[in-house]
Amino acid sequence: MKVSTGKPFQLIYSLFQHEYLGYLFESFVIQLDDKGRLTLQHQNISSKNAKEFGAKMDDRDFELIKLMDQMQQEAITLKFYKKKIKPADFFFKVYDKEKGDVELQNTIDHYLEVRRSRILDLMDGKMIFEMGRDGEPAWRQIHWMEQKASVLFHFRRNEDNTHYFPTIKHNGEKLEWQYNGSFLICNQPAWLVVNDQLFRFEKGVDGPKLKPFLNKKFVVIPRKVEATYYEKFVSNLVASFDVYAKGFEINTERHDLIPEITFSELSTAQSVTPDLFGSVKSNGKGDLEPAKILFKIGFKYGPYTFPYDVNATSSVKLERKGEEYIFHKVKRNLDAELWIINRLSEKGLALKNGRQTLTRGEGFAWLSEKKEFIDNEGIIVRQSEKDSKRYFVGEAHIDIKVNENIDWFDIHAIIKFGDFEIPFEQLRKFISGKKREIILPNGEIAVIPDAWFVNYAELFAFMDHEGAPRLKKHHLSLIQDLQNGQLAQVSMDRKLRQLENFEEIEDFTIPPSFTGELRPYQKAGYNWMRFLSSYNFGGCLADDMGLGKTVQTLAMLQSEKDKGKKNASLLIMPTSLIYNWEIEASKFTPDLKVLVYSGSGRDKDVASFEGYDLVLTSYGITRIDIDILKGYYFNYVILDESQAIKNPSSNIAKSVRKLKSKYRLILTGTPLENSTLDLWSQMSFVNPGLLGTESYFKDEFQIPIEKKQDQEKAKRLNVIIKPFILRRQKSQVAKDLPEKVENVKYSTMTAQQEEKYEEVKSYYRNKILDNIEKTGVKKSQLLLLQGLTQLRQIANHPRMTDPEYTGDSGKLEDVTYMIESALSKGHKILIFSQFVKHLSIVKEYFDKNEMTYAYLDGSTKNRQEQVELFQEDESIRLFLISLKAGGVGLNLTRADYVFLLDPWWNPAIEAQAVDRAHRIGQKNTVFTYKFITRNTVEEKILALQQNKIKLASDLITTEESFIKKLEASDIASLLS
């Protein structure tokens, strides 16, 4: 029956026992009569309607009601059973005596105990009742007792057994609580109802210690099991609670605290351990090599050592003398123990529950580095006696000196573990072979610190293995890194140091016969190339497209001629760029004698190169004629668009590595497209050995960076290659270029378009996810690409996949509107799409509305004519361009708007499209608009781009085609 809020009422809490869940509470409001007494008119309330009665409630009441709601059988069923089921069926299933789920029962019990304890803590001052069997909520009132009760545990040992029982006191009076209907309503900690009074206890006594005695005077411990019982049960009881004993002693003791760290090995793998001089000691089966070291903190009090326990105010050691037992109860200094724990954490040993596991290298490095702290704090360190190996615990020291020689860096090193010196070559072998333990002459095992593997692994890997330890000069960055990290003493020529800081490189004179003019950043690039050549270093000029890599290279080649270099230089490029290089050379370096080594009529004799300064050829010709070309010693071998050799196992990559020259240079806007291995292939061409062997590079860089997203490895790789890669982005040379403004325009699908999209998405999602489950991600890539392509096309316009489609497209509406708006203000617009079908749809719109335009796709014959038409004819203000046809080789500086109709997998390709307009010669601000259809794969591709290109952008540039990198979760997200 309803309770009126307009009349006096009272909020109460009613306790009842559930068949399976134990004691629960419910909240009620009860109407009061004219004299303020409870009536039979009541109403059950919950969090849903509690606010109606808020006038009589405080914050505790709202929290209590919320907690009680969480304990009701309907809430328990919903929380712990994901399928729809009636509570009665749920409890019958879970609590069946033979087939019930015991683990789930325990989980539910813990869940309820936590809430019971919280509820009872909040009950102070509230009206609590026991519910009647007829459901009457206010049947019998229970009074919450403010003062905590205390428990004294009694033990009486005699010749046959030990009697054990507890007594309870409250307010100094003994409490009669046995054989009178008393009951426990919570166990952790114990809450006991005695004669309608609710008691809690000092020292957090738990219910199971009282429950056996509700209807039993004492428990008998037989003599034959007393030793075990005393050790496992009575000792803990003595440590935590008040105990009265007859028949054995309890001695309370106080001692000074001494912290003690014990370490032990955790064996996980088999290996043999080399000794100091490289020989192997083994038991024939191989010693167990511990991968980890476990540190445990203990606290010594006099003769006793106890493990870490945040709640233990006392600990007990049981001593047995003949038939007598003595319990030594030791008071612990918890504040001092916690202070030690915190100090160790500050020093790098973060002990959780008194334990911490570190790698062997980290663990022993910590002991070595923190020896002074350990001694000052009086901490005892010892190895577990159970360990079969005995480890060296002391100072590990490495001292490396580097001196610059003519063509090398000479390496000198002293390595010591305590008083024992380790031969440098032996340490190199251990670190290169990832072996971490060395047996010292005294039989102890020294562990090489992990930091040495991190700091010196590359130094040892790249060192020359023959003769005295030395390193090629192109590993300059490694030496500088060691010096900057104070890991080595370095003696180096000041001039060579300039390569670390690009701005400090000396200024070289531009050749008088160079007819062009270099912008400041181009002049800096020219200086950089000249500097590299002075040290016989190779380099990669990786400037953004449109910044003039060609003109910088020509200026450098002209300087080589002016220095009197007689041998020709070889410049290899895609066939389509040969004519462009020939034109540019004749314009800027007319004194260079240029030979185009191409075509079927080429003279296949390197003798024909004599008298020429520059030989231009293609990658295809190089691959075919490599046996001829490798017979000539070139001054420079230069690769333009060097990503052509990104696959080190390709025929062209193998071919160019056979070429002989004094210097090597590569030019590319995208040195990294698919994988870091692209970078290895190109950088190993210009500076052989810079990044080690291919297998070393894969293990040390490619796999950690690409598979494990190891940012530290990415930084290390960047350090190594940085001196030999020069990359300037447009933002860095903004004063030489007009501003570029980038925008993303989101479109919404029309209803008809969305229906078509969802139909296709549903079809492919089920097909692709089923295929992944059966055959895996890799074998589903073709199907995935097919499905994503169709979805991208529908996001543009459904007519791209269904010629019979008669509906409209949200994106086309937005695109045409913005085109007309831009045209009305006199702008010229480049419109790019990856799909020729998409361009055809836009072209159809232009034709229908009599809008003139230039057009370029792969089938266009008069390519240059279309470019000139757009550049020179003011009436042609629209240029439709397909990605493949317009990605490179176009200069369209008359455009100040660039529309990207659909997003591409590789953002670098989008940037190339924008660069058709945003390049030197452009005098206006360039506005770019990328059109994205909301709630489609286009929008999700944007998010995936950010995740998948981070690796590449951290090193050089963006990557291309990340389909192969998609994981099952990525695919599910795209198709969701």
C-alpha positions, 0 to 999 in steps of 0.5 A, a space after each residue: 500500500 502507498 505511503 503518503 508524503 503529505 503525512 508523517 512517515 518514517 524510513 526504516 531498514 529491514 533485515 531478512 534471510 534469503 534461502 541462498 544469499 544469506 542476510 539481506 536488507 530492504 528499505 521501507 517507508 512506514 506511515 506514522 499515526 497521530 501519535 508518531 507511532 509506526 502503522 501497518 501502512 508501509 511501502 518498499 522503496 528503491 533508488 528509483 523512487 527514493 527521492 519522493 521521500 527525500 525530506 526524511 533522508 540524508 546522504 547516508 540513506 541514499 547510499 544505503 538504499 543503493 547498496 541494498 538494491 545491488 544485493 536483491 536477487 533480481 540484481 544478483 541474477 542480472 549481474 552474474 548471468 548474462 542471459 535472460 533468466 528468472 531468479 528462481 531458475 538462476 538460483 536453482 541452477 547455481 546453488 544445486 547441491 550436486 551440480 551447482 557452480 561453487 566458484 560462482 557461489 563464492 564470487 557472489 558471496 564475496 560480492 555480498 559480504 563487501 556490501 553487507 559490511 559497508 551497509 552495517 558501517 553506515 547504519 549508526 543511528 538508523 532504525 533497523 528491524 528484523 522482518 517478520 515471516 509474513 513480510 512485515 518490515 517492522 516486526 522486531 527492532 534491532 538496536 545498533 550498539 555504538 561501543 565495540 565488543 571485545 573477544 578473548 580466546 581461551 585455550 586450556 591444554 591438558 594431557 589428552 587435548 586442548 579446549 578452545 572457546 571465545 568469550 565476549 565482553 561489551 562495556 566491561 560486562 560479559 555478553 551471554 551470546 550462546 544458546 539464545 538464538 544469536 546469529 551472525 549477519 556478516 562474516 568479514 568482519 563479524 557482526 552479531 545480533 544478540 537479544 535484538 542488539 547488533 554488535 561489532 568487534 575490536 580487532 576485526 574478528 571474522 565470523 568463522 571464529 565465532 560461528 562454531 560457538 553459537 550452539 557449542 561451548 567449546 571445540 576440542 583439539 585432540 593431542 595427535 593434531 595439536 602441533 599442526 593446529 598450534 602452528 597453523 591456527 593458534 599462532 595466527 590467533 595469538 598474533 592478531 587477537 587477545 588470547 588467554 592460555 593455560 598449558 602453554 606460554 605466550 611471551 610478548 617481546 620487543 626488538 629493534 628492526 633490521 630490514 633484510 632483502 633476500 633475492 632468488 633466481 626464477 629459472 625459466 630457460 636452459 642455457 650454458 654459462 661461459 666462464 671468464 675466458 670463454 670456455 663453458 662449464 656445464 653439467 652435461 644437461 646445461 645449467 638452468 639460466 634464470 630469466 628473472 630475479 625475485 626480491 623479497 623484503 623481510 624484517 628481522 626482530 632479534 632472532 626472528 624474521 617476518 615477511 612484509 604484512 601491512 596489517 601485522 601489528 604483531 607476528 608470532 614464532 612458535 617454539 617447541 621444547 619437548 612437550 612444551 610450546 612457547 609462542 613468541 609474540 613480537 611487536 612490529 614497528 609498522 611505521 618503520 617498515 613502511 618507511 623502508 618500503 617507501 625508500 626502496 620504492 624511491 630508489 627503484 625497487 617498487 615492492 608490491 606485497 613485499 615482492 618485486 621481480 626484475 630481469 637479472 641485469 636490472 636486478 644486479 645493476 640495482 644492487 650495484 648502483 644502490 650499494 651505498 644506499 643499502 649500506 647507509 640504511 643498514 639493509 641486509 642483502 643475501 641470496 636465498 640458500 635454495 639457489 644452486 648458483 652463487 651470484 656476484 653482488 658488487 660493483 660492475 664498471 665499464 669505461 670506454 674511450 673513443 678516438 677518431 682516426 683517419 677512416 675509423 674510430 678506435 675503441 678502448 675499453 676496461 670492464 670490471 666486476 669488483 676486482 676482476 677485469 673482463 677482456 673487452 672482446 669477450 664482453 663483446 661476444 657475450 653482449 652480441 650473443 645476448 649471453 648475460 652471465 659470466 663465471 668469475 675466477 672465484 666461481 661466482 656468477 657475474 650478471 651483465 647489467 641490462 643497461 649495458 645491453 641497451 647502451 652498448 649493443 649497437 656499438 658492439 654489433 657495428 664494430 669491425 670484428 677483425 683486429 683492434 676494436 674500431 668503428 666506421 666513421 659513418 657511425 658518427 651518431 652512435 659515438 655522439 650518442 655515447 658521449 651525450 649520455 656520458 657513456 664514453 670519453 670521446 676525442 673527435 675532430 670539431 669539424 666532424 661534430 658539425 654533422 650532428 648540428 646541421 645548421 653549423 655545417 660550413 658554407 661552400 661556394 656555389 659553382 660560378 657556372 651554376 645558372 640558377 639561384 638557390 633559396 636559403 634552405 636549398 643552399 643549406 642542402 647543397 652545403 650538406 651534400 658537399 660536407 658528406 662528400 668531404 668525409 666519403 659519406 653517402 646521404 639521402 636528400 628526402 625533402 618534401 615534394 616541390 622543394 627542389 631536390 633536383 636543383 640542389 643535386 645539380 648544383 652539387 654535381 656542378 661543383 664536382 666538375 669544377 673540382 676537376 672530377 673526371 669520372 662521370 656520375 650515374 643518375 638512375 630514375 624512373 623512365 618518365 623522369 629522364 626527360 625532366 632531368 635532361 631539361 633541368 640540367 640544360 637549364 641550371 648546369 649547361 656546362 655539364 655534359 649529359 648522356 642519356 643512356 636509354 633506348 634500344 639504340 644505346 651504346 652498351 660500352 662504358 667507354 662511351 661514358 668518357 668525356 661525360 659528366 652525367 649519365 642519365 638512365 632508368 631503373 629498368 635499363 640498370 637492371 638489364 645492363 648491370 653487368 656492363 655498368 658495374 664495369 665502370 667506376 663512377 664518381 657519384 651513383 645517385 638514385 632518384 625516387 630511391 624507394 624503387 629499391 625499398 625491397 632489398 631482395 628485388 632484382 633492381 636493389 641487388 643490381 644497384 648494389 653492384 655499381 662501383 662509385 666513390 660517392 652515393 646519394 639517394 633522392 626521395 620524398 618517401 624513403 619509408 612506404 611500407 616497412 622500416 626495411 625500405 629504409 634499411 635497403 636504401 640507407 645500406 646502399 648509400 652507407 653499407 654497414 650503417 644499419 648492420 646486416 639485414 637479419 640484424 636490422 630485422 631483429 633489432 629494429 624492424 620487429 621491435 618497432 613494427 610488431 611491438 611499437 617499441 618507441 625507444 627502438 624507433 628513437 635509436 634508429 632515428 639517431 643512427 640515420 639522422 646525420 645522413 638524411 636531410 628532410 625539410 618539410 614545407 612548414 620549415 621553409 614557410 617563408 619561401 612558400 605561401 600558406 596552405 590551409 587544410 580542411 576536412 569536410 564531413 558529408 552525410 549519406 542520403 537515406 537511399 545511399 545509407 540503405 545501400 551502404 548498410 546492405 553491402 556492409 552487412 554482406 561483407 562483414 559477415 563474409 569477411 569475419 567468417 573468413 578470418 575465423 576460418 583462414 586467418 587475417 592474412 588469407 582474408 586480405 583480398 576479400 577485405 580489400 574488395 569489400 572496403 573498396 566497394 564500401 568506399 565507392 558507395 560512400 562516394 556515390 552508389 552509382 559507382 558499384 550499381 549503374 542502375 542506382 537512381 538515387 542521390 549522394 550526400 557527398 556529391 551534393 556537398 562537393 558540387 555546392 562547394 565547387 559552385 561557391 568557390 567558382 563564384 569567387 574566381 578560384 581555380 580548383 583541382 579535383 582529385 579522385 582515386 576512382 575514374 568512375 567518381 570523376 565521371 560522375 562529377 564530369 557528368 554534372 559539369 557537362 549537364 551544367 555547361 561548366 568547362 574543365 580540364 581532364 586527366 586520367 590514365 587514358 588521356 593522350 594530350 596530358 601536357 595540353 590539359 595542364 597548359 589549358 588549366 594553367 593559361 586559360 582563365 576560363 578553365 577553372 576546374 581540373 578533374 584528375 585521377 590519382 595515378 595520372 596526376 600523382 607526380 610530374 605536374 606543376 599546377 600553381 594556378 590552382 588555389 583550391 584542392 578538393 580530395 574527393 575520397 581519402 586514400 590509404 596513404 596520406 602521403 599520396 594525398 600530400 602529393 596531390 596537394 603539392 601539384 598546387 602547393 609548390 614553388 611558384 605558387 603565390 596564393 594561399 592553397 586551401 585543401 578540402 578532404 571530403 569524408 562521408 560520416 559513419 562509413 569506412 572513410 571516417 574509420 580510415 582516418 582514425 586508422 591512418 593516425 595509428 598506422 602511420 605513427 611508426 613511419 612519421 616518427 622516423 622519416 615520412 608516411 607509409 603506404 598501404 597498411 592493409 597488411 598491418 590491419 589486425 582482426 580488431 581493426 577489421 572489425 572496427 572498419 566493418 562495424 
